[in-house]
Amino acid sequence: MKQDSGLKKGWEQYPQKTVEMWDDFVNWNKRKEGEGDFFINMLKKYNVKTVLDMACGTGYDSIRLVKEGFKVKSCDGSQEMVKKSIKNAKKEGINLDVIQCDWRNLIDKFKKEQFDAIICLGNSFTHLFSEKDRESVVNQIYFLLNKGGVLIIDQRNYDYILSKGYKSKHKYVYCGETIDVDVIHKNDSLVRFKYTKKGNGYFTLDLYPIRINEMRALIRKAGFESLFTYGDFERTFDKNNTDFIQHIAVK
Protein backbone atom coordinates (compact mmCIF):
# COMPACT_ATOMS: atom_id res chain seq x y z
CA MET A 1 0.00 0.00 0.00
CA LYS A 2 1.44 3.34 -1.00
CA GLN A 3 2.10 5.91 1.68
CA ASP A 4 -0.30 8.62 0.50
CA SER A 5 -3.08 6.30 -0.63
CA GLY A 6 -2.93 4.50 2.71
CA LEU A 7 -3.54 7.64 4.76
CA LYS A 8 -6.06 9.02 2.29
CA LYS A 9 -7.95 5.76 2.44
CA GLY A 10 -8.06 6.14 6.22
CA TRP A 11 -9.92 9.41 5.88
CA GLU A 12 -12.19 8.19 3.13
CA GLN A 13 -13.44 5.41 5.36
CA TYR A 14 -15.56 7.92 7.27
CA PRO A 15 -18.34 9.25 5.03
CA GLN A 16 -21.25 11.00 6.70
CA LYS A 17 -23.35 7.83 6.98
CA THR A 18 -20.58 6.01 8.86
CA VAL A 19 -19.93 8.98 11.15
CA GLU A 20 -23.63 9.22 12.00
CA MET A 21 -23.46 5.59 13.19
CA TRP A 22 -20.28 6.08 15.20
CA ASP A 23 -21.78 7.20 18.49
CA ASP A 24 -24.01 4.11 18.51
CA PHE A 25 -20.83 2.07 18.12
CA VAL A 26 -19.07 3.88 20.98
CA ASN A 27 -22.00 4.32 23.43
CA TRP A 28 -20.66 7.25 25.44
CA ASN A 29 -22.29 6.25 28.74
CA LYS A 30 -20.94 2.70 28.68
CA ARG A 31 -17.53 3.91 27.57
CA LYS A 32 -17.38 6.19 30.58
CA GLU A 33 -18.36 3.29 32.84
CA GLY A 34 -15.69 1.06 31.33
CA GLU A 35 -12.73 3.45 31.49
CA GLY A 36 -13.82 5.30 34.62
CA ASP A 37 -11.50 8.21 35.41
CA PHE A 38 -8.35 6.50 34.16
CA PHE A 39 -7.36 9.18 31.66
CA ILE A 40 -8.51 12.07 33.85
CA ASN A 41 -6.50 10.77 36.78
CA MET A 42 -3.45 10.13 34.59
CA LEU A 43 -3.49 13.69 33.27
CA LYS A 44 -3.90 15.10 36.76
CA LYS A 45 -1.05 12.90 38.00
CA TYR A 46 1.29 14.70 35.59
CA ASN A 47 -0.15 18.16 36.36
CA VAL A 48 -1.50 18.56 32.82
CA LYS A 49 -3.27 21.80 31.97
CA THR A 50 -3.21 21.88 28.16
CA VAL A 51 -4.17 18.95 25.94
CA LEU A 52 -4.14 18.24 22.22
CA ASP A 53 -6.68 15.57 21.32
CA MET A 54 -5.26 14.62 17.94
CA ALA A 55 -7.91 12.02 17.06
CA CYS A 56 -11.05 13.55 18.49
CA GLY A 57 -13.53 11.56 16.41
CA THR A 58 -17.05 12.60 17.37
CA GLY A 59 -15.74 14.48 20.40
CA TYR A 60 -16.12 12.14 23.36
CA ASP A 61 -12.70 12.67 24.95
CA SER A 62 -12.37 16.36 24.06
CA ILE A 63 -15.76 17.19 25.51
CA ARG A 64 -15.10 15.25 28.69
CA LEU A 65 -11.72 16.89 29.19
CA VAL A 66 -13.17 20.38 28.70
CA LYS A 67 -15.79 19.60 31.32
CA GLU A 68 -13.01 18.50 33.67
CA GLY A 69 -11.33 21.90 33.32
CA PHE A 70 -8.52 21.12 30.88
CA LYS A 71 -7.65 23.55 28.10
CA VAL A 72 -8.22 21.41 25.00
CA LYS A 73 -7.44 21.75 21.33
CA SER A 74 -8.73 19.03 19.03
CA CYS A 75 -8.25 17.72 15.53
CA ASP A 76 -9.12 14.74 13.38
CA GLY A 77 -8.15 13.50 9.94
CA SER A 78 -11.79 13.22 8.91
CA GLN A 79 -13.70 16.41 8.16
CA GLU A 80 -16.97 14.55 8.79
CA MET A 81 -15.74 13.60 12.27
CA VAL A 82 -14.84 17.23 12.92
CA LYS A 83 -18.33 18.35 11.93
CA LYS A 84 -19.92 15.74 14.18
CA SER A 85 -17.69 16.65 17.13
CA ILE A 86 -18.77 20.28 16.82
CA LYS A 87 -22.44 19.25 16.84
CA ASN A 88 -21.96 17.00 19.86
CA ALA A 89 -20.08 19.72 21.73
CA LYS A 90 -22.82 22.26 21.09
CA LYS A 91 -25.37 19.84 22.55
CA GLU A 92 -23.24 19.90 25.71
CA GLY A 93 -22.97 23.70 25.68
CA ILE A 94 -19.30 23.64 24.64
CA ASN A 95 -17.56 25.47 21.80
CA LEU A 96 -14.94 22.95 20.78
CA ASP A 97 -11.64 24.31 19.44
CA VAL A 98 -11.27 21.76 16.64
CA ILE A 99 -9.82 21.57 13.11
CA GLN A 100 -9.27 18.97 10.41
CA CYS A 101 -5.61 17.98 10.35
CA ASP A 102 -3.31 15.66 8.46
CA TRP A 103 -1.25 14.19 11.31
CA ARG A 104 1.85 14.24 9.14
CA ASN A 105 1.62 18.04 9.41
CA LEU A 106 0.99 18.35 13.15
CA ILE A 107 3.90 20.73 13.64
CA ASP A 108 2.74 22.97 10.80
CA LYS A 109 -0.75 23.16 12.32
CA PHE A 110 0.37 23.70 15.91
CA LYS A 111 3.94 24.97 15.54
CA LYS A 112 3.43 28.00 17.79
CA GLU A 113 2.13 25.88 20.66
CA GLN A 114 3.39 23.39 23.22
CA PHE A 115 1.13 21.03 25.16
CA ASP A 116 1.29 19.31 28.51
CA ALA A 117 -0.35 16.25 27.00
CA ILE A 118 -1.23 14.83 23.60
CA ILE A 119 -3.77 12.02 23.39
CA CYS A 120 -4.48 9.68 20.49
CA LEU A 121 -7.31 7.38 21.56
CA GLY A 122 -9.87 5.03 20.04
CA ASN A 123 -7.32 2.87 18.20
CA SER A 124 -6.85 5.85 15.88
CA PHE A 125 -3.08 5.63 15.41
CA THR A 126 -3.56 2.44 13.40
CA HIS A 127 -4.88 4.45 10.45
CA LEU A 128 -1.23 5.04 9.57
CA PHE A 129 -0.03 2.28 7.25
CA SER A 130 3.44 3.62 6.50
CA GLU A 131 6.27 3.03 8.96
CA LYS A 132 7.74 6.35 7.87
CA ASP A 133 4.47 8.11 8.70
CA ARG A 134 4.21 6.42 12.09
CA GLU A 135 7.73 7.46 13.04
CA SER A 136 7.18 11.00 11.78
CA VAL A 137 3.94 11.47 13.69
CA VAL A 138 5.37 10.21 17.00
CA ASN A 139 8.41 12.45 16.51
CA GLN A 140 6.14 15.44 15.93
CA ILE A 141 4.16 14.59 19.04
CA TYR A 142 7.41 14.56 21.01
CA PHE A 143 8.36 17.97 19.57
CA LEU A 144 4.98 19.51 20.50
CA LEU A 145 5.08 18.35 24.11
CA ASN A 146 6.50 20.41 26.95
CA LYS A 147 9.33 18.87 28.96
CA GLY A 148 7.60 16.41 31.27
CA GLY A 149 4.66 16.28 28.88
CA VAL A 150 2.62 13.12 28.43
CA LEU A 151 1.63 11.10 25.40
CA ILE A 152 -1.36 8.81 25.90
CA ILE A 153 -2.03 6.48 23.01
CA ASP A 154 -4.16 3.37 22.83
CA GLN A 155 -4.62 0.48 20.42
CA ARG A 156 -6.57 -2.70 20.01
CA ASN A 157 -4.82 -5.84 21.17
CA TYR A 158 -3.61 -6.78 17.70
CA ASP A 159 -1.23 -9.36 19.15
CA TYR A 160 -4.25 -11.43 20.10
CA ILE A 161 -6.24 -10.63 16.96
CA LEU A 162 -3.43 -11.76 14.67
CA SER A 163 -2.61 -14.91 16.60
CA LYS A 164 -6.03 -16.02 17.86
CA GLY A 165 -8.81 -13.96 16.28
CA TYR A 166 -11.17 -11.17 17.26
CA LYS A 167 -13.18 -11.04 20.46
CA SER A 168 -14.53 -8.19 22.55
CA LYS A 169 -15.97 -7.69 26.02
CA HIS A 170 -17.96 -4.66 24.71
CA LYS A 171 -16.76 -2.96 27.88
CA TYR A 172 -13.96 -0.65 26.76
CA VAL A 173 -13.74 2.15 24.16
CA TYR A 174 -16.31 0.73 21.73
CA CYS A 175 -19.16 -0.41 23.92
CA GLY A 176 -22.29 -0.18 21.76
CA GLU A 177 -24.56 -3.22 21.55
CA THR A 178 -26.42 -2.22 18.38
CA ILE A 179 -23.43 -2.75 16.08
CA ASP A 180 -21.75 -6.12 15.67
CA VAL A 181 -18.02 -6.24 14.84
CA ASP A 182 -16.15 -8.96 12.98
CA VAL A 183 -12.69 -9.29 11.45
CA ILE A 184 -13.11 -10.38 7.83
CA HIS A 185 -9.46 -10.17 6.77
CA LYS A 186 -6.17 -10.11 8.64
CA ASN A 187 -2.45 -10.29 8.00
CA ASP A 188 0.61 -8.53 9.41
CA SER A 189 -0.01 -5.38 7.35
CA LEU A 190 -3.80 -4.99 7.40
CA VAL A 191 -6.86 -5.93 9.42
CA ARG A 192 -10.29 -5.32 7.94
CA PHE A 193 -13.14 -4.89 10.41
CA LYS A 194 -16.80 -5.18 9.41
CA TYR A 195 -19.32 -3.25 11.49
CA THR A 196 -22.93 -4.31 11.05
CA LYS A 197 -25.74 -2.20 12.49
CA LYS A 198 -28.86 -4.20 13.10
CA GLY A 199 -31.36 -3.30 10.40
CA ASN A 200 -29.24 -0.51 8.95
CA GLY A 201 -26.46 -1.97 6.79
CA TYR A 202 -22.73 -2.13 7.50
CA PHE A 203 -19.40 -0.45 6.94
CA THR A 204 -15.79 -1.66 6.93
CA LEU A 205 -12.51 -0.20 8.18
CA ASP A 206 -8.98 -1.10 7.10
CA LEU A 207 -6.42 -0.59 9.86
CA TYR A 208 -2.75 -1.33 10.44
CA PRO A 209 -2.37 -4.00 13.17
CA ILE A 210 0.44 -2.55 15.22
CA ARG A 211 1.71 -4.96 17.85
CA ILE A 212 2.25 -3.91 21.46
CA ASN A 213 6.05 -4.08 21.40
CA GLU A 214 6.15 -2.38 18.00
CA MET A 215 4.24 0.57 19.43
CA ARG A 216 6.49 0.65 22.48
CA ALA A 217 9.62 0.61 20.31
CA LEU A 218 8.26 3.48 18.22
CA ILE A 219 7.63 5.58 21.32
CA ARG A 220 11.04 4.79 22.77
CA LYS A 221 12.76 5.65 19.49
CA ALA A 222 11.19 9.13 19.56
CA GLY A 223 13.04 9.83 22.81
CA PHE A 224 10.46 9.53 25.58
CA GLU A 225 12.15 9.04 28.95
CA SER A 226 9.59 6.74 30.54
CA LEU A 227 6.90 4.46 29.17
CA PHE A 228 4.19 2.47 30.93
CA THR A 229 1.79 0.06 29.23
CA TYR A 230 -1.60 -0.97 30.57
CA GLY A 231 -4.14 -3.55 29.44
CA ASP A 232 -7.80 -2.61 29.81
CA PHE A 233 -6.62 0.11 32.22
CA GLU A 234 -4.70 -2.32 34.46
CA ARG A 235 -0.93 -2.18 34.95
CA THR A 236 -0.71 -5.97 35.21
CA PHE A 237 -2.66 -7.74 32.50
CA ASP A 238 -3.02 -10.94 30.52
CA LYS A 239 -2.54 -10.33 26.79
CA ASN A 240 -4.88 -13.23 26.07
CA ASN A 241 -7.71 -11.58 27.97
CA THR A 242 -7.32 -7.93 27.05
CA ASP A 243 -9.22 -5.85 24.48
CA PHE A 244 -7.35 -2.54 24.51
CA ILE A 245 -3.81 -1.47 25.31
CA GLN A 246 -2.97 1.96 26.78
CA HIS A 247 0.54 3.43 26.53
CA ILE A 248 1.57 6.33 28.78
CA ALA A 249 4.86 8.02 27.80
CA VAL A 250 6.58 10.98 29.43
CA LYS A 251 8.98 13.37 27.68
N, C-alpha and C positions, 0 to 999 in steps of 0.2 A: 504494500500500500504506500503510495507516495505521500510525502510529508504534508503538502498543502491539501491534497484531496482528503487525507485522513482527518485533519482538523475541520475542514469545511463540512465533511460528512457528519461530524459530531454535531455541528450547529444545525444542519439540515434535518436532523432527526427529531426536531422539536417544532413541528408546525403548530398552528393555533389549536387544532383539534386535540393533539397530544397534550399540549400544555393545559388545556381546559380539564383534562382527565387527571392531571398530575396530583392535585391535592387529595383526590379520592385515593390515589395510590399511597400517598404519604400518611394521611390521617393525622392531622396536627395534634389532636388531643392524645391519641395513643402514642405518638412519637414522644411527646413530652413526658408521658408516664414511663416509657421505656428508658429514656436517657436521664430522666430526673434533672438534677442541677449539675451534672458532670462538667459540661463545658463552662457554665457560669462560674462554678467553683474553681475550675482550672485557671480561668482568666483572672479571677480575683486573687488567686494564690500568687500570681506573677505581677500583681499590681497593674494590670492592664487598664488603660483609659481609652485608647483609640484602637479601633479594629477595622481591618479591611476584610469584608466577606467577599471573596473573589469568585464564588460560585453560588450566588444567592438563590438561584432557582426562582420559585414563586414567593420567596421572601421569609420563610419560616424563621431561620436563624437570625437574619438581620432585624426583623421585627421584634423578636424576643430580646435580643441584645439591647436594642434601643429602649425597650421597656425597663430593662434592668439598669439603665443609666449610662451605658457605654456610648461613646461617640463613634458612630458607625458609617463607613462608606461601603458601598456595595457595587458589584458588577457581575455580569454573566456573559457567556459567549453567545447566548441566544437572545435575540431582540424580543421574541415572543415571551420568554421567561421574564425579561425586564418589565415588559408591559404588565404582565400578570402580577409581579411583585409590587408594582406601584398601586394597582387596584386593591390588592390585599392589604397593603399598608394603609391606604385611605380608609378602608373599612374599620381599621383599628385606630383611626385618628392620628396616623403618623405620616409625615412627609419624608419618604425614603430618599436618601441621597444615593441614587443608583444610575449607572450607565452601562451600555453594552461595551464589552471589551474583549479583544483578542488577547488571551493570556500571554502570548509571545511578545506583546508590547506593553506589559504591565508597567515597566519603568517609564515609557513614553507617556502613559496615561496618568501616572501618579508620581512623576519624577521630582516634584517639588514637595513631596510629603514623606514622612516616616511614620511608621505605625508601631504600636506596642504589641500588636498581634495581627496575624493574618490567618484566616481560616479557609479551608477548602473541604467542605463536607458533602455528604450525600453520594459518595463514590464518584465524585465529579472529576477528579484528577485522571481517571482512566479513560477520559475522552481523548487523551493525547497518545497517539499511536507511534510517534517518532521518538526514539531515544534522545535524539538531539533536542527536540522540543521539551521533553521532560526535564532534561538537565538544565536547559535555558530557563525554564519557568521557575524551577526551584532556586536557581542562582539569583533570579530577579527578586524572588520572595525574600531571600537572605539580604539582598541589597536594600530593600524597602523597609526592613525591620530595624528598630532602634536596638542598640546594644542591650542585651538582656531580653529582647523581644521574643515572642513565642509563635511558632508555626504549629497549627493544629490541622491535621489532615487525616481523613479516614478513607477506607476502602472496603470493598467486600472481601471476604475470605476466599480469594481466588486459589490459594493453595489447596483448599478442600474441594472447590468446584472443579478444578482441573484433574485432581486425582480420584475423587469419589463421585462428584455430581452435585447438583444444586439442591439445597434444602433451605428452609427459612422458618424461624420461630414466629414471624410476623410481629415481633416485639420491638425491634430496633430499626430506626431510620425510616424504613418503608413498611408501614404497619397496617395499611388499608386491607380490608377483607373483601372488597367488591371487585378487586382486580387480581387475577391469578397470574403467577409468574412461572415461566419455564425457561430452561436453557435448551435451545434448539440446535446450537452449533458451538463447538469449543475446540480450540487448539492453543498453543503457547502464544499466539499473536493476536487472537481475536475470540471473544465470547459474544454470542448473539442471544439476547434475552427476548422472549416474547411475552407481552403483557396483554392479557385478555380481560376486558371488562364485561361482566355478565350482561348480555343483551345489548351491547353497544360496541361490538367490533374489537379490534386489537391494534397494537403497534409493536414495533421491534426496535431494539437499540443494539448497536455494535459498540463494544467497549474493549479496551486493552486490559488483559488480565494480569495486572502487576502483582507479583508475589510479595509476601511480607518482607523477606530479606532484601529483595530488589528495591523496595521502597525505602527501607532503612539505609541501604548503601547509597542511594541517591541523595538522601538527606545528609548523611555523613559527608559525602563528597563535596557538598555545597559549603561545608565549614561549620555547621552547627556544633556547639560545644557539648551539649547533652541531648540525649534522645531516649524517650520512654515509650514503650508500646503496650497498649491495652487490648484486650479482647472482650467485646460486649461490655466495655466500661470497667473491666476488672483487670488489675495489674497481673494477677496470676490466672492463666486461662488455658483451656484445652483446645488446640487448633482444630480438633475433630468435632468440637461442639460449640463453635463460635461462628456467628453470622458476619459481624463487622469488626474491623480492626481500626483502632485509633492510635495515631502517632503524635506525640507531643515533643517538639524540639525547641531548644532554647539557643539563641544566638549569643 
